[in-house]
Amino acid sequence: MAKKLFVGNLNYTVTTDELKAIFSTVGEVEDCNIVIDKLNNRSRGFGFVTMKNDTDLAAALALDGTDQGGRNMVVKEALPRPDRV
């Protein structure tokens, strides 16, 4: 079962492909995306990565606090989106 991770404190120059490459070193990545600001069309400094299984998820969580592009990356399980009213 796939698990989604929140990845924060990213350098604004990190691309989706670079983020996927980082997480591919510890397991199989099912999906990956960087959140883009619609007004200025640049990264908001965070994104989401979906790992293929729980073993890969545990390995990916170990990347929390590692230096990526001069910033300590934050990796934690993504919370479900709240219902919008």
N, C-alpha and C positions, 0 to 999 in steps of 0.2 A: 504494500500500500504506500502510495507516494505521500510525502510530507513536505509542507511548504515552510520555508525559512524567511525571516525578515533579515535583511542585511543592511546595516546602517553605517554612518560615518564614513562613507565612501568619498574618495576624491572625485570632484566634479568632472574630471576627464576620463574616468573609467567607463568603458563601453560594455554593452551586453556581452559581446564576444569575450572580452577580457574577464568579466565576472564569471562567465561559464567556464573559462579555462582554469581559473583559480579553484573552483569547486570540483572540476573534473579530475583534479589531482587526488581527491580523497574518495571519489565515488562516481556513480552514474547520475548525471543531471538530466532530469526529464524536461524541465522548463526553466527559463531564466529571463528576467527583464529588469531594466532600470526604469524608475519612475521619472518622467520628463515633465518639466514645468511647461504648461501650455502657452503662457504669455511670452516667455523669452526662448523657448525651445532648447533648454539646457537641462542637464541632470539636476535632480533635487537632492542628490547625495545619498539616496537609498534605493533599494530594490528588493526583489523577491526571487528566491531560487527554490525549485521543487526537486527534491532528491527522489530517486527511484524506490528505495526501500529504507527500513529502519536502521540497518547497519550503516548505510551510506549517510543517513541523517546524523547518527552519533559521531561519525568521523567529521562531518561538516561542522557540527557544533563545536568541535575542538579548535576550529579556525578563529573562534571568538578572541579578540584582542591581538590578533596578528597584524603586523605592519604591512599595509598595502598602499603603495603610493604615498608614503609619508604620513598616513593616518592609521590609527588602530581601529580595525574593522570590528563592528558589533554584529554578532550572529546569534539569533535566538529563534525559537519556533514562532511562526506568525500566528497572531490571534485571528479568530474569525471576524469577518466584517460585521459590524452591528447592522441590524435591520434599519432601513431608512423609512421614515414616516412620510 
